[in-house]
């Protein structure tokens, strides 16, 4: 079996009632611990930043805190481009650009360094899960405010029973596993 054919869902465990009752948490730790599954994930996510000939078409890969970092940094290395961390408010040491968004209970803010994305930079957004789309939509707004251009979004897993794709509108979304 090649890396392209590997069933990544076999490496994602359901953890009931975490972090609160009624929630089915998707644990990707087994996938990360398995070299073949992790390598396959990185390779397949990287394809979202390439043209049909397999050549990179992005300048930067942005990964959202925290599991998105784990996936986005090696994708950036595979594509030969830079990595930009998208952090929770107050975690970056220099001047930032922030975007607040609604959570189920309250609000959160994401930030990037104000000089991280330059006008015209072509960007691939990476995260572990696409659920409601709020985190990735806030990240998109940060990139656009800096003058960057979103080439696509790539996620390990999409929760198809939630409106993530609708929230992201016309952005090209690649999901390796759909639940």
C-alpha positions as YAML, in Angstrom:
chain: A
units: angstrom
residues:
- id: 1
  name: UNK
  ca: [0.00, 0.00, 0.00]
- id: 2
  name: UNK
  ca: [1.38, 3.41, -0.96]
- id: 3
  name: UNK
  ca: [1.17, 6.50, 1.22]
- id: 4
  name: UNK
  ca: [-1.53, 7.83, -1.13]
- id: 5
  name: UNK
  ca: [-3.73, 4.79, -0.41]
- id: 6
  name: UNK
  ca: [-3.26, 4.72, 3.37]
- id: 7
  name: UNK
  ca: [-6.58, 4.95, 5.25]
- id: 8
  name: UNK
  ca: [-5.82, 7.82, 7.60]
- id: 9
  name: UNK
  ca: [-9.13, 7.45, 9.44]
- id: 10
  name: UNK
  ca: [-7.78, 4.21, 10.95]
- id: 11
  name: UNK
  ca: [-5.28, 6.35, 12.90]
- id: 12
  name: UNK
  ca: [-7.86, 8.76, 14.35]
- id: 13
  name: UNK
  ca: [-9.48, 7.66, 17.59]
- id: 14
  name: UNK
  ca: [-12.84, 8.75, 18.95]
- id: 15
  name: UNK
  ca: [-12.76, 9.89, 22.57]
- id: 16
  name: UNK
  ca: [-16.31, 10.27, 23.92]
- id: 17
  name: UNK
  ca: [-17.27, 13.08, 26.29]
- id: 18
  name: UNK
  ca: [-14.05, 15.06, 25.88]
- id: 19
  name: UNK
  ca: [-13.53, 17.90, 26.66]
- id: 20
  name: UNK
  ca: [-17.13, 17.92, 27.91]
- id: 21
  name: UNK
  ca: [-20.11, 15.54, 27.95]
- id: 22
  name: UNK
  ca: [-21.69, 14.99, 24.56]
- id: 23
  name: UNK
  ca: [-18.58, 15.87, 22.55]
- id: 24
  name: UNK
  ca: [-16.83, 13.18, 20.48]
- id: 25
  name: UNK
  ca: [-13.19, 14.30, 20.35]
- id: 26
  name: UNK
  ca: [-11.08, 13.17, 17.39]
- id: 27
  name: UNK
  ca: [-7.64, 12.20, 18.72]
- id: 28
  name: UNK
  ca: [-4.95, 12.40, 16.03]
- id: 29
  name: UNK
  ca: [-2.12, 11.35, 18.38]
- id: 30
  name: UNK
  ca: [-1.95, 7.81, 16.90]
- id: 31
  name: UNK
  ca: [-1.61, 9.29, 13.40]
- id: 32
  name: UNK
  ca: [1.21, 11.58, 14.52]
- id: 33
  name: UNK
  ca: [2.98, 8.69, 16.27]
- id: 34
  name: UNK
  ca: [3.00, 6.52, 13.14]
- id: 35
  name: UNK
  ca: [5.71, 7.58, 10.70]
- id: 36
  name: UNK
  ca: [3.89, 6.27, 7.61]
- id: 37
  name: UNK
  ca: [0.55, 7.85, 8.51]
- id: 38
  name: UNK
  ca: [2.16, 11.16, 9.46]
- id: 39
  name: UNK
  ca: [4.30, 11.25, 6.29]
- id: 40
  name: UNK
  ca: [1.26, 10.41, 4.16]
- id: 41
  name: UNK
  ca: [-0.72, 13.20, 5.81]
- id: 42
  name: UNK
  ca: [2.00, 15.78, 5.19]
- id: 43
  name: UNK
  ca: [2.46, 14.71, 1.56]
- id: 44
  name: UNK
  ca: [-1.26, 14.74, 0.84]
- id: 45
  name: UNK
  ca: [-1.83, 18.11, 2.54]
- id: 46
  name: UNK
  ca: [1.10, 19.54, 0.56]
- id: 47
  name: UNK
  ca: [-0.66, 18.75, -2.71]
- id: 48
  name: UNK
  ca: [-3.20, 21.48, -1.90]
- id: 49
  name: UNK
  ca: [-0.35, 23.98, -2.36]
- id: 50
  name: UNK
  ca: [0.71, 22.63, -5.77]
- id: 51
  name: UNK
  ca: [-0.43, 22.96, -9.35]
- id: 52
  name: UNK
  ca: [-1.45, 19.99, -11.52]
- id: 53
  name: UNK
  ca: [2.22, 19.30, -12.32]
- id: 54
  name: UNK
  ca: [3.05, 19.07, -8.61]
- id: 55
  name: UNK
  ca: [4.91, 22.39, -8.46]
- id: 56
  name: UNK
  ca: [4.34, 24.64, -5.41]
- id: 57
  name: UNK
  ca: [2.09, 27.63, -6.08]
- id: 58
  name: UNK
  ca: [2.26, 29.16, -2.60]
- id: 59
  name: UNK
  ca: [4.72, 31.43, -0.83]
- id: 60
  name: UNK
  ca: [3.62, 30.65, 2.73]
- id: 61
  name: UNK
  ca: [1.81, 28.02, 4.77]
- id: 62
  name: UNK
  ca: [-0.19, 29.25, 7.76]
- id: 63
  name: UNK
  ca: [-1.07, 26.85, 10.56]
- id: 64
  name: UNK
  ca: [-3.54, 27.54, 13.33]
- id: 65
  name: UNK
  ca: [-2.82, 26.88, 16.98]
- id: 66
  name: UNK
  ca: [-2.23, 24.28, 18.15]
- id: 67
  name: UNK
  ca: [-2.65, 21.03, 16.18]
- id: 68
  name: UNK
  ca: [-2.51, 22.99, 12.94]
- id: 69
  name: UNK
  ca: [1.12, 23.88, 13.78]
- id: 70
  name: UNK
  ca: [2.03, 20.20, 13.88]
- id: 71
  name: UNK
  ca: [0.71, 19.68, 10.36]
- id: 72
  name: UNK
  ca: [1.52, 23.02, 8.72]
- id: 73
  name: UNK
  ca: [5.23, 23.27, 9.58]
- id: 74
  name: UNK
  ca: [6.21, 20.02, 7.80]
- id: 75
  name: UNK
  ca: [3.92, 20.92, 4.88]
- id: 76
  name: UNK
  ca: [5.83, 24.20, 4.50]
- id: 77
  name: UNK
  ca: [9.12, 22.27, 4.54]
- id: 78
  name: UNK
  ca: [7.84, 19.84, 1.91]
- id: 79
  name: UNK
  ca: [6.73, 22.73, -0.31]
- id: 80
  name: UNK
  ca: [9.98, 24.65, 0.24]
- id: 81
  name: UNK
  ca: [8.22, 27.74, 1.59]
- id: 82
  name: UNK
  ca: [7.88, 29.60, 4.88]
- id: 83
  name: UNK
  ca: [5.61, 28.76, 7.80]
- id: 84
  name: UNK
  ca: [3.57, 31.34, 9.74]
- id: 85
  name: UNK
  ca: [1.98, 30.42, 13.07]
- id: 86
  name: UNK
  ca: [-1.53, 31.72, 13.72]
- id: 87
  name: UNK
  ca: [-1.69, 32.17, 17.49]
- id: 88
  name: UNK
  ca: [-4.25, 32.86, 20.16]
- id: 89
  name: UNK
  ca: [-4.27, 36.48, 21.38]
- id: 90
  name: UNK
  ca: [-1.32, 37.61, 23.44]
- id: 91
  name: UNK
  ca: [1.12, 34.85, 22.41]
- id: 92
  name: UNK
  ca: [3.21, 36.71, 19.82]
- id: 93
  name: UNK
  ca: [6.01, 39.08, 20.92]
- id: 94
  name: UNK
  ca: [5.88, 41.78, 18.22]
- id: 95
  name: UNK
  ca: [3.25, 43.94, 16.53]
- id: 96
  name: UNK
  ca: [0.28, 41.82, 15.47]
- id: 97
  name: UNK
  ca: [-2.85, 41.87, 13.37]
- id: 98
  name: UNK
  ca: [-5.82, 40.25, 15.13]
- id: 99
  name: UNK
  ca: [-9.21, 38.90, 14.17]
- id: 100
  name: UNK
  ca: [-11.96, 38.03, 16.63]
- id: 101
  name: UNK
  ca: [-14.56, 35.39, 15.89]
- id: 102
  name: UNK
  ca: [-17.49, 33.73, 17.62]
- id: 103
  name: UNK
  ca: [-17.18, 30.46, 19.48]
- id: 104
  name: UNK
  ca: [-20.04, 28.29, 20.68]
- id: 105
  name: UNK
  ca: [-19.76, 30.01, 24.07]
- id: 106
  name: UNK
  ca: [-18.09, 33.38, 23.71]
- id: 107
  name: UNK
  ca: [-15.43, 34.82, 21.46]
- id: 108
  name: UNK
  ca: [-11.77, 34.22, 20.60]
- id: 109
  name: UNK
  ca: [-9.09, 36.21, 18.82]
- id: 110
  name: UNK
  ca: [-6.38, 34.94, 16.49]
- id: 111
  name: UNK
  ca: [-3.22, 36.89, 15.68]
- id: 112
  name: UNK
  ca: [-0.27, 36.88, 13.29]
- id: 113
  name: UNK
  ca: [2.73, 39.18, 13.23]
- id: 114
  name: UNK
  ca: [1.83, 42.25, 11.19]
- id: 115
  name: UNK
  ca: [4.76, 41.63, 8.81]
- id: 116
  name: UNK
  ca: [4.19, 37.85, 8.43]
- id: 117
  name: UNK
  ca: [2.13, 38.05, 5.22]
- id: 118
  name: UNK
  ca: [3.08, 40.59, 2.60]
- id: 119
  name: UNK
  ca: [0.81, 41.99, -0.14]
- id: 120
  name: UNK
  ca: [0.54, 39.46, -2.94]
- id: 121
  name: UNK
  ca: [1.82, 36.48, -0.90]
- id: 122
  name: UNK
  ca: [0.05, 33.30, -1.98]
- id: 123
  name: UNK
  ca: [-1.02, 31.38, 1.10]
- id: 124
  name: UNK
  ca: [-2.14, 27.86, 1.98]
- id: 125
  name: UNK
  ca: [-4.11, 27.55, 5.23]
- id: 126
  name: UNK
  ca: [-3.66, 24.31, 7.21]
- id: 127
  name: UNK
  ca: [-5.57, 23.03, 10.23]
- id: 128
  name: UNK
  ca: [-6.35, 19.66, 11.72]
- id: 129
  name: UNK
  ca: [-10.16, 19.89, 11.63]
- id: 130
  name: UNK
  ca: [-12.74, 21.86, 9.67]
- id: 131
  name: UNK
  ca: [-15.85, 22.06, 11.84]
- id: 132
  name: UNK
  ca: [-17.87, 25.29, 11.85]
- id: 133
  name: UNK
  ca: [-15.18, 27.11, 9.87]
- id: 134
  name: UNK
  ca: [-14.82, 29.97, 12.35]
- id: 135
  name: UNK
  ca: [-11.09, 29.54, 12.98]
- id: 136
  name: UNK
  ca: [-10.18, 29.22, 9.31]
- id: 137
  name: UNK
  ca: [-12.48, 32.08, 8.32]
- id: 138
  name: UNK
  ca: [-10.81, 34.33, 10.91]
- id: 139
  name: UNK
  ca: [-7.43, 33.24, 9.55]
- id: 140
  name: UNK
  ca: [-8.56, 34.05, 6.02]
- id: 141
  name: UNK
  ca: [-9.54, 37.56, 7.15]
- id: 142
  name: UNK
  ca: [-6.10, 38.07, 8.72]
- id: 143
  name: UNK
  ca: [-4.38, 37.08, 5.48]
- id: 144
  name: UNK
  ca: [-6.64, 39.26, 3.36]
- id: 145
  name: UNK
  ca: [-6.16, 42.25, 5.69]
- id: 146
  name: UNK
  ca: [-2.40, 41.90, 5.14]
- id: 147
  name: UNK
  ca: [-2.89, 41.78, 1.36]
- id: 148
  name: UNK
  ca: [-2.24, 38.06, 0.96]
- id: 149
  name: UNK
  ca: [-4.13, 35.77, -1.40]
- id: 150
  name: UNK
  ca: [-5.57, 32.46, -0.17]
- id: 151
  name: UNK
  ca: [-4.75, 29.67, -2.64]
- id: 152
  name: UNK
  ca: [-6.60, 27.04, -0.63]
- id: 153
  name: UNK
  ca: [-7.38, 25.40, 2.68]
- id: 154
  name: UNK
  ca: [-6.23, 21.90, 3.59]
- id: 155
  name: UNK
  ca: [-7.35, 19.96, 6.65]
- id: 156
  name: UNK
  ca: [-6.73, 16.49, 7.92]
- id: 157
  name: UNK
  ca: [-10.39, 16.00, 8.80]
- id: 158
  name: UNK
  ca: [-13.71, 17.61, 7.93]
- id: 159
  name: UNK
  ca: [-16.78, 17.22, 10.10]
- id: 160
  name: UNK
  ca: [-19.34, 17.18, 7.29]
- id: 161
  name: UNK
  ca: [-22.32, 17.54, 9.63]
- id: 162
  name: UNK
  ca: [-21.15, 21.07, 10.51]
- id: 163
  name: UNK
  ca: [-21.21, 24.11, 8.16]
- id: 164
  name: UNK
  ca: [-17.44, 24.60, 7.71]
- id: 165
  name: UNK
  ca: [-17.41, 24.61, 3.90]
- id: 166
  name: UNK
  ca: [-20.33, 27.03, 3.75]
- id: 167
  name: UNK
  ca: [-18.55, 29.37, 6.17]
- id: 168
  name: UNK
  ca: [-15.47, 29.40, 3.92]
- id: 169
  name: UNK
  ca: [-17.53, 30.22, 0.82]
- id: 170
  name: UNK
  ca: [-15.66, 29.86, -2.44]
- id: 171
  name: UNK
  ca: [-12.28, 28.87, -0.97]
- id: 172
  name: UNK
  ca: [-10.89, 25.61, -2.34]
- id: 173
  name: UNK
  ca: [-10.99, 23.12, 0.55]
- id: 174
  name: UNK
  ca: [-9.08, 19.84, 0.63]
- id: 175
  name: UNK
  ca: [-10.02, 17.37, 3.38]
- id: 176
  name: UNK
  ca: [-8.14, 14.08, 3.70]
- id: 177
  name: UNK
  ca: [-10.77, 12.43, 5.93]
- id: 178
  name: UNK
  ca: [-14.48, 13.27, 6.03]
- id: 179
  name: UNK
  ca: [-16.56, 12.31, 9.04]
...
